[in-house]
Amino acid sequence: MNVGIILASGIGKRMGLGKNKVFLRLKNKPLVYYALESFEKCKDIDKILIVTRKEEIGIACQLAKKYKLRKIMAAIEGGTERQFSAFNAVLFLKNILQDKSGSIIAFHNGANPFVTPEEISETFLNAKKYGASAIAYPTKDTIKEADKNGIVQKTLDRSKLWNMQTPQTIQFPLALKAFTKASKENFLGTDDVSLVERLGKKVKLIQGSQYNFKITTPIDLELAKIIIKSFKI
């Protein structure tokens, strides 16, 4: 069984609204709807699990009924950090997937509305082959490493640098091992596949689109409105 996990429990501090940004309206629909729709349409997804704030579980469940999203299996409570929310999802799925050989799970930010079903499928194909796979985009900027005083130490080779996106897709047994190890060691990673990297396992990067960005600030939301209008999504 392949499960898409939509992480939607943030409070959107940088959006400056004091509420969960994934329920902001984008073309008269909740922002998170667009990610859910892509996972619903993806041929490689069997079920969808939403992870959100406790007080918003009911709202998340209503989305399934309102928009006829038949793959949504449940909505569960998230944690205080993104990684804790992802681990909650892994633990919820443990009894469901542990006896299902070949199960793969994909973690996706609910605030990334423009991922395509094809991109999702590509991560599943490569996670099946390598163990873990993630959508990413080659950086366009020059990246410098500096010390704590802001003094440049070196310029990194841009040709080897990627901006990470989601989904980040992992074979379920590997995800369970990686998240459990991180939890026991109080390690907080910057993304899901970084926990797999700590096990010495391979992560295959798939080049995604510049449109698959995370809506974090008001400017991002305005850009999303332009994109969705221009492409008549």
C-alpha positions as CSV (number, residue, x, y, z in Angstrom):
1,M,0.0,0.0,0.0
2,N,1.3,3.5,-0.9
3,V,0.2,6.3,1.4
4,G,0.6,10.1,0.8
5,I,1.0,12.0,4.1
6,I,-0.1,15.6,3.9
7,L,1.6,17.6,6.6
8,A,-0.7,20.5,7.6
9,S,-0.2,21.3,11.2
10,G,1.9,24.5,11.1
11,I,0.6,27.8,12.4
12,G,2.1,29.9,9.7
13,K,4.1,32.4,11.8
14,R,5.9,33.9,8.8
15,M,2.5,34.5,7.2
16,G,1.7,36.7,10.1
17,L,-2.0,35.7,10.4
18,G,-1.9,33.7,13.6
19,K,-3.7,30.7,12.0
20,N,-3.0,27.7,9.9
21,K,-2.1,28.9,6.4
22,V,-3.1,25.7,4.7
23,F,-6.8,26.7,5.2
24,L,-6.3,30.1,3.5
25,R,-8.3,30.5,0.4
26,L,-6.7,30.2,-3.0
27,K,-9.2,30.6,-5.9
28,N,-12.0,30.0,-3.5
29,K,-10.6,26.7,-2.2
30,P,-8.4,25.9,0.9
31,L,-4.8,26.0,0.0
32,V,-4.3,22.4,1.1
33,Y,-7.0,21.2,-1.3
34,Y,-4.6,21.5,-4.3
35,A,-2.0,19.2,-2.8
36,L,-4.8,16.7,-1.8
37,E,-6.2,16.8,-5.3
38,S,-2.8,15.9,-6.9
39,F,-2.4,13.0,-4.5
40,E,-6.0,11.9,-5.2
41,K,-5.3,11.9,-8.9
42,C,-1.9,10.1,-8.6
43,K,-2.2,6.5,-9.8
44,D,0.5,5.4,-7.4
45,I,-1.4,6.6,-4.3
46,D,-3.7,4.2,-2.5
47,K,-4.5,6.3,0.6
48,I,-4.0,9.8,2.0
49,L,-3.4,10.6,5.6
50,I,-3.7,14.3,6.8
51,V,-1.7,15.4,9.8
52,T,-3.0,18.7,11.3
53,R,-3.6,20.5,14.5
54,K,-6.0,18.9,17.0
55,E,-8.6,21.6,16.7
56,E,-8.6,21.3,12.9
57,I,-9.0,17.6,12.5
58,G,-12.7,18.1,11.9
59,I,-12.1,20.7,9.2
60,A,-9.6,18.4,7.5
61,C,-12.1,15.5,7.5
62,Q,-14.8,17.7,6.0
63,L,-12.6,18.3,3.0
64,A,-12.8,14.7,2.1
65,K,-16.6,14.9,1.9
66,K,-16.9,18.3,0.4
67,Y,-14.5,17.7,-2.5
68,K,-15.1,13.9,-2.9
69,L,-11.5,13.0,-2.0
70,R,-12.1,9.3,-1.6
71,K,-8.5,8.3,-0.9
72,I,-8.4,10.2,2.5
73,M,-8.2,7.5,5.2
74,A,-8.0,9.7,8.3
75,A,-6.8,13.0,9.8
76,I,-4.6,12.8,12.9
77,E,-3.0,15.2,15.3
78,G,0.5,16.6,14.5
79,G,3.3,17.7,16.8
80,T,5.1,20.8,17.7
81,E,7.7,20.3,15.0
82,R,7.3,19.1,11.4
83,Q,9.4,16.1,12.1
84,F,7.2,15.1,15.1
85,S,4.1,15.4,12.9
86,A,5.7,13.1,10.3
87,F,6.7,10.6,13.0
88,N,3.1,10.7,14.3
89,A,2.0,9.6,10.9
90,V,4.6,6.8,10.7
91,L,3.5,5.5,14.1
92,F,-0.2,5.7,13.0
93,L,0.6,3.7,9.9
94,K,2.8,1.1,11.7
95,N,0.1,-1.4,12.5
96,I,-1.6,-0.8,9.1
97,L,1.5,-1.2,6.9
98,Q,3.9,-3.5,8.8
99,D,2.5,-6.6,7.3
100,K,2.0,-5.1,3.8
101,S,5.2,-5.9,1.8
102,G,6.5,-3.1,-0.4
103,S,4.6,-0.3,1.2
104,I,6.0,3.2,0.5
105,I,5.0,6.5,2.1
106,A,5.4,10.1,0.8
107,F,5.6,13.2,3.0
108,H,4.3,16.3,1.4
109,N,3.8,19.9,2.7
110,G,0.2,20.9,2.7
111,A,1.4,24.4,1.7
112,N,3.0,23.2,-1.5
113,P,-0.1,23.4,-3.8
114,F,1.4,22.9,-7.3
115,V,3.0,19.5,-7.1
116,T,1.8,17.3,-10.0
117,P,0.6,13.7,-9.9
118,E,3.4,12.9,-12.3
119,E,6.0,14.2,-9.9
120,I,4.5,12.2,-7.1
121,S,4.7,9.1,-9.2
122,E,8.3,9.7,-10.1
123,T,9.3,9.7,-6.4
124,F,7.5,6.4,-5.8
125,L,9.2,4.8,-8.8
126,N,12.6,5.9,-7.5
127,A,11.9,5.1,-3.8
128,K,11.1,1.6,-4.9
129,K,14.5,1.4,-6.6
130,Y,16.7,3.3,-4.1
131,G,14.8,3.2,-0.8
132,A,14.2,6.9,-0.7
133,S,13.5,9.7,-3.2
134,A,12.6,13.4,-3.1
135,I,11.7,16.2,-5.4
136,A,14.3,19.0,-5.6
137,Y,15.3,21.9,-7.8
138,P,18.9,22.9,-8.7
139,T,19.8,26.1,-6.9
140,K,20.1,29.2,-9.1
141,D,22.0,31.3,-6.6
142,T,25.6,31.4,-5.5
143,I,25.8,29.9,-2.0
144,K,28.5,30.9,0.5
145,E,29.4,29.4,3.8
146,A,30.1,31.9,6.5
147,D,31.2,31.8,10.2
148,K,29.0,33.0,13.1
149,N,30.3,36.6,12.4
150,G,29.2,36.5,8.8
151,I,32.7,36.2,7.4
152,V,32.8,34.1,4.3
153,Q,34.7,30.8,4.6
154,K,34.1,29.5,1.2
155,T,31.9,29.5,-1.9
156,L,30.1,26.2,-2.5
157,D,30.0,24.5,-5.9
158,R,26.5,25.5,-7.1
159,S,26.4,22.7,-9.6
160,K,26.1,20.2,-6.7
161,L,23.5,22.1,-4.7
162,W,19.7,21.5,-4.7
163,N,16.8,23.2,-3.1
164,M,14.7,20.5,-1.4
165,Q,11.0,20.3,-2.1
166,T,8.3,17.7,-1.3
167,P,7.1,15.0,-1.7
168,Q,9.9,13.1,0.0
169,T,9.1,9.4,-0.4
170,I,10.5,6.5,1.6
171,Q,10.0,2.7,1.8
172,F,7.9,2.3,4.9
173,P,10.3,0.0,6.9
174,L,13.2,2.4,6.2
175,A,11.1,5.4,7.3
176,L,10.1,3.6,10.5
177,K,13.7,2.8,11.3
178,A,15.0,6.4,10.4
179,F,12.3,8.3,12.4
180,T,12.6,5.9,15.4
181,K,16.4,6.4,15.5
182,A,16.1,10.2,15.2
183,S,13.5,10.2,18.0
184,K,15.6,8.1,20.4
185,E,18.6,10.3,19.7
186,N,16.7,13.6,19.9
187,F,17.9,14.4,16.4
188,L,15.9,17.0,14.6
189,G,16.5,17.0,10.8
190,T,15.8,19.7,8.3
191,D,13.7,17.4,6.1
192,D,12.5,13.8,6.0
193,V,15.1,12.2,3.9
194,S,17.9,13.7,6.1
195,L,16.9,11.0,8.6
196,V,17.5,8.3,6.0
197,E,20.9,9.8,5.2
198,R,21.8,9.4,8.8
199,L,21.4,5.6,8.3
200,G,23.9,5.7,5.4
201,K,21.2,4.9,2.9
202,K,20.8,6.4,-0.6
203,V,18.4,9.2,-1.5
204,K,17.6,9.8,-5.1
205,L,16.8,13.3,-6.1
206,I,14.2,14.0,-8.8
207,Q,14.3,17.4,-10.5
208,G,11.0,19.1,-10.0
209,S,9.4,22.3,-11.1
210,Q,10.0,25.9,-9.8
211,Y,6.3,26.0,-9.3
212,N,6.4,23.4,-6.5
213,F,7.3,25.9,-3.9
214,K,6.1,26.2,-0.3
215,I,3.9,29.1,0.5
216,T,5.5,30.6,3.6
217,T,5.1,34.4,3.4
218,P,2.4,36.7,2.1
219,I,4.5,37.3,-1.1
220,D,4.4,33.5,-1.7
221,L,0.6,33.6,-1.5
222,E,0.4,36.4,-4.0
223,L,2.6,34.6,-6.4
224,A,0.4,31.5,-6.1
225,K,-2.6,33.6,-7.0
226,I,-0.9,34.8,-10.1
227,I,0.2,31.3,-11.1
228,I,-3.2,29.7,-10.5
229,K,-4.9,32.5,-12.6
230,S,-2.3,32.3,-15.4
231,F,-2.5,28.5,-15.8
232,K,-6.3,28.4,-15.2
233,I,-5.8,25.7,-12.5
